[in-house]
Amino acid sequence: MATLLSRIVGKKTVEPAATKNDDELDIRALKPLVEQKPVTSTDPKDLSGAWTMQQVTTVFPSAQRALFQKYHVGGCSSCGFQPTDTLATVAMNHGLDTSEVIEHIQSSQEMEKDIEITPQDTAALLKQGKVKLLDVRTTEEYAIASVPGSMLVDQSLAQEIIQSWAKDTPIVTLCHHGMRSLDAVAYLRGHGFVNARSMRGGIDAWADQIDSSIQRY
């Protein structure tokens, strides 16, 4: 698991999916995808199977998290894709219906709001001892500023979480501005941690709204 959470959340692209054996792959089925004209639209309503994954993830920033969380697509080398792959190709490689995947991606922006939590609510849960606060930043960032009671995720802790933590454990992930922590939540939910959420705004928002003594960077 490539340095697990601490490394996974920092990845911008993922490696290509494992290739099927030649005798399992119908080349004729791929031909229409190859011959499709490039799509240049950036209107979310125009999303189709002909879009490349680079276009998809640019127009829909939440798409990669949404695909991993629901379909386990895009989180590791065995389920990954290339930016130049079309959405239809990715769906076909994973035995998915393209129309269903399109609908899921289009609704992912709204769905992502459900996996965020405010710094205020996080602080309340932390004070009550009702949540595990996981910091997914680098060691250097954590040394600059950290929330008391948080745990910096390293390889050892990531292995412990995936292998032994209860799947219903209340978890809040934390990063600098709240983007890497969303990737971490998608990873955790993709592995069954249904109560994982991301703190909106990251430690920068915490310093601004909760504890002004924490250094901002």
Rosetta blueprint (number, residue, H / E / L):
1 M L
2 A L
3 T L
4 L H
5 L H
6 S H
7 R H
8 I H
9 V L
10 G L
11 K L
12 K L
13 T L
14 V L
15 E L
16 P L
17 A L
18 A L
19 T L
20 K L
21 N L
22 D H
23 D H
24 E H
25 L L
26 D L
27 I H
28 R H
29 A H
30 L H
31 K H
32 P H
33 L H
34 V H
35 E H
36 Q L
37 K L
38 P L
39 V L
40 T L
41 S L
42 T L
43 D L
44 P H
45 K H
46 D H
47 L L
48 S L
49 G L
50 A L
51 W L
52 T E
53 M H
54 Q H
55 Q H
56 V H
57 T H
58 T H
59 V H
60 F L
61 P L
62 S L
63 A H
64 Q H
65 R H
66 A H
67 L H
68 F H
69 Q H
70 K H
71 Y H
72 H L
73 V L
74 G L
75 G L
76 C L
77 S H
78 S H
79 C H
80 G L
81 F L
82 Q L
83 P L
84 T L
85 D L
86 T E
87 L H
88 A H
89 T H
90 V H
91 A H
92 M H
93 N H
94 H L
95 G L
96 L L
97 D L
98 T H
99 S H
100 E H
101 V H
102 I H
103 E H
104 H H
105 I H
106 Q H
107 S H
108 S H
109 Q H
110 E H
111 M H
112 E H
113 K H
114 D H
115 I H
116 E E
117 I E
118 T L
119 P H
120 Q H
121 D H
122 T H
123 A H
124 A H
125 L H
126 L H
127 K H
128 Q L
129 G L
130 K L
131 V L
132 K E
133 L E
134 L E
135 D E
136 V L
137 R L
138 T L
139 T H
140 E H
141 E H
142 Y H
143 A H
144 I H
145 A L
146 S L
147 V L
148 P L
149 G L
150 S L
151 M E
152 L E
153 V L
154 D L
155 Q H
156 S H
157 L H
158 A H
159 Q H
160 E H
161 I H
162 I H
163 Q H
164 S H
165 W L
166 A L
167 K L
168 D L
169 T L
170 P L
171 I E
172 V E
173 T E
174 L E
175 C L
176 H L
177 H L
178 G L
179 M L
180 R H
181 S H
182 L H
183 D H
184 A H
185 V H
186 A H
187 Y H
188 L H
189 R H
190 G H
191 H L
192 G L
193 F L
194 V L
195 N L
196 A E
197 R E
198 S E
199 M E
200 R L
201 G L
202 G H
203 I H
204 D H
205 A H
206 W H
207 A H
208 D H
209 Q H
210 I L
211 D L
212 S L
213 S L
214 I L
215 Q L
216 R L
217 Y L
